[in-house]
Amino acid sequence: MSEAAMAVMKPEMKSYIWLKTVDGSIQQVEQDVAMFCPMIFQEILKTGMGSSKTYAISLPQRVNPSILGLILDYCRFHQVPGHSNKERKTFDEKFIRMDTKKLCELTSAADSLQLKPLVDLTSRALARIIEGKTPEEIRETFHLPDDLTEEEKLEPLRNVTDDPRIRLLNRLYARKRKELKEKKKLKNVDIEEEPKDERSVDDLLSFINDIKEMSANKNKKKNRRRKGHAKDLSLENVNENKRELDSVPFACHNRNVDNALKASPSKHSQTQDLPPMSFSPKLEFINGDLDDELDPAMKEELDREVEDFARRLNSDWPERMQILSLGQDRRLVPISMNSNVSTRIFTGMG
Amino acid sequence: MAELSADPPPKRLHNLFPVAETAANATATDRISELPDALLIQILSLLPTKQSVVTGSLSKRWRPLWASVPILDFTDGIAGTVDRPERNEPKSRETSGFSEFVYSVLLLHEARPITRFRLRCSHWSCSQRDIATWLSQAARRGVEQLELSLSLSRYVALPRKLFNFETVVEMKLDGVFLNALAGFSVSLPSLKVLHVGDRVLFGCHDYVVKLLAGCPVLEKLVLESTYSDACGGPVCAQGMFDLNLNRLVKARIGFSWYKTCTKSMFLIFNSLSNVRCLSILSSTVECLKDSTASDIPVFNNLVQLEISFGNYSWDLLTNLLQHSQKLEVLTIYKESQKHANGHEPAWNLPLVVPECVLSHLKAFCLMEFQGLDCEMGFLRYVMQNARVLETMKISMASSLDPQTKLQIRSTLTALQLNIQSCQITFH
C-alpha cells in the first residue's frame, strides 16, 4: 500500500476522504461513509488517492454535487452496522421519495459508483412509477421523445385489447410465427442462433406482404410498371402498390386467402427461400379456425377493416423492417433498389 | 466535519408523485434514457411482462429492451380467484388476446437463458394445449425459476418436459393436476426448492413419492396440498421407490394421507430425516397421530421444529422429541378444539426425559394456549426439565376471557421463579 493510503487508514482519529465531482468542486467526507461505495473503496486501495485536497478522488461524470449529497446520506445511514432490517427499510422508503428527475439522476450516479443496494432501491422505485401506465403517460412522466411512427406503435404485442382488426391480424401473425418457428426448429435442430429468430419474423412479414402483392399481380400491366420503376425509391414503389391495392378488390382477405397463397410461388420466383406451398394447407387450417370463431355476419366488416389496416401497414413496410432490425441490434436492412418488396427484405437479411 | 456544498436538502416530502417540471427546468430532459441498457433492463425485469412490452412503444431507445429482460411474468388477471364457483365468467374482452400475447412474446423474446418464468392464468384465457406448449418452451429456454398457478376448474396435462427439466432450480406449482406423473419418469437434477401449493391434486400418493424421488439435490420442500383426493389404497402400496433426500434442509409438510396409504406416508416422512427445520401442519399430524415410536425416524440434524395439532397428538410430540436430539427451537400451534369437559386427553409423562429438552432446547413457543390440563402439564414438564432454556413465549388463545388469562399468567409466573435463567413473555 502506498504511503498516502496508509495515512488514510489511521485508526485512531476520524479520517476523511477528499472527493472531487465533475464540476471541479471538492468535498471532504468521513472515510467510513465514503468507503461504503465500492468504486471509491477501489480507488483508495488501488491508487491511494483521496487523502488530501490536491489528491482528491475524481468521481464519475454522472455524479453531481447535489446527488452526491444524497448518496452520502444513504451511505452514512447504512454503513452503521447497528440498524435493524426494519429500520433500514423505513429509511429507504423515506429516502426514495423524490421527483422522477432526481430519481433518475440518483440511479445513474449510484450505478457509476457501483453502489448496488442503492441501485436496486432506485430501480424498484422507477419500476413502481412505470407500472400501470400507458405509453403516453410514461412518456410524459420521463419526457421521452415520441420518435416512433404510428405503425410501429401498433406493434402486435402492444395491442392486446379490443380492436378487432388488430386482434384478427394478431391471431394470424401469432399462429404463423409459431408454425414458422417450429419449422425452423425441425430443420435446424443444432443451430439456435439469433439470426434464426429474426429470419422467421421477416419471412412471415414478407410472406404476409406477398398476399397483398398477389392480388396486385393479377394485373400484368402493373407488373411491367413495377419493373420499369426499378430505380425508384422503395417508398414510392410501395405507394404504387398501395394505389394498386386501392383499385383491386381486396379478395385475398376474404375466404380466398388460401387460394391466393397457393398461387404465389408461381408468381414470385424471387421468393424461393420461402416454402410457400407448405404454408397454404396450414393457413387453410387457420382460416377454418377463424371461421369457426367469427360470427359470419361480422366477417364482411372485418374483412374490410383488415384490408384498410393492412394497407396502412403496407405503406410503411420497408421502414418498419429497417427499424425492427435496428432495434434488435442487427445488420441494417439496406433499402435496395429492387422493385419487389419482399425480395428487398430477403436480400437485406440473407 | 464534512463540508458539503451549499445545496439545500431536497424537498422530499412534497414529491411523492412525479410532478410536472418547474419553470426552471423548462427544457425537460429525458434523464431515464441516459441510464445504461443493463439498468433499464433491470428496471423492466421488475415489471410484469405485459407492462414491460408496453415500454417497447415508448421510443426508439426503448423499443428493443423488453426482449432482453430475462424474466417472463404472464398473468391474465383472473387466476387465483377462479376456484370459487360463484364467480361469473369474465367478459371476453378481459381474456381475449392473452393467449396470442404469450405466443408473440415467446417468439420475439430473445434473452437466453430466462431466469424466471411465471404463468398465472385461468381456464378462460387459454386452452390447455396452449399452456402445455408454453411450458415446454420455457423448459427449452433454460428457465431457472418456474412458477405456475392455474385453475383446478379444468384439467391441464402438464408436459413431460416440465418434469424432465435440467435447469430448473426452483419450482412452484399451484392449481394443477399431477396425474400425468403416472406416465413418465421424473428427473429434476438441479431442483433445490419445490413448492407444491394447497391447490394441487396428485391423484395418487405414489406420485408424490415419484416426484420427490426425482429431485436428488432438493434443499427446501413445501408440500401443502391437503386434498386427500381419491386414492386407491392398493395402488399406493405397490410403488417401490427409494427416497433419499439427504440434502434436504427445510421442509414444511401439510399433506394428508388416507389410512390405507400409510406406506407412502411413512416413506415420505422418513425421507425428511436429514432436515434442520421442519414444520408439520395439522393435516399431516392428524395422519401421523396413531404412529408408534418405531415409525418415526431419527432426526439427526433437526434444530427447529414447528408443529400444529389439536389435543390428541401429544404422544406424537413426545416421540418426535425423543427422536430429535439436537432440537433447539420448538414452536407449537395449538388448535383450539371444543370438547366436552372431562374428556380432555392427558399428557403422558415420558419414561425418559428427551435428550433435547435436557441439553439443547433454547426457545419454546406455544401459540393459542388455552390453559387446558394437558397443555399445562406439558409446560410444567418443559420448565422443570429444560436446563438451557432461554426464552419461552406463550400466546393465549383469543377465546379466553381476561380473568382466565390473568389466572394462567400468575400460575406460570409462579412456576417461572424456579428457573431463573428462563425468560417468559406473554401475548
Interface residues (C-beta under 8 A of the other chain):
Chain A: Y16 S25 Q27 Q28 V29 E30 V33 R62 P65 S66 G69 L70 L72 K94 F95 R97 M98 D99 T100 K101 K102 C104 E105 T107 S108 D111 V119 S123 R124 L126 A127 I129 I130 E131 G132 T134 P135 I138 R139 T141 F142 H143 L144 P145 D146 D147 L148 E152 K153 E155 P156 L157 R158 N159 V160 T161 D162 R167 N170 R171 Y173 A174 R175 R177 K178 K181 E194 D197 S200 V201 I323 G327 Q328 D329
Chain B: A2 E3 L4 S5 D7 P9 P10 R12 L13 N15 L16 P18 V19 E21 N25 A28 T29 D30 R31 I32 S33 E34 L35 P36 L39 Q42 I43 L44 L46 L47 P48 K50 Q51 V53 V54 T55 G56 S57 L58 S59 K60 R61 W62 R63 P64 A67 R93 S96 G97 F98 E100 F101 Y103 S104 V105 L107 L108 E110
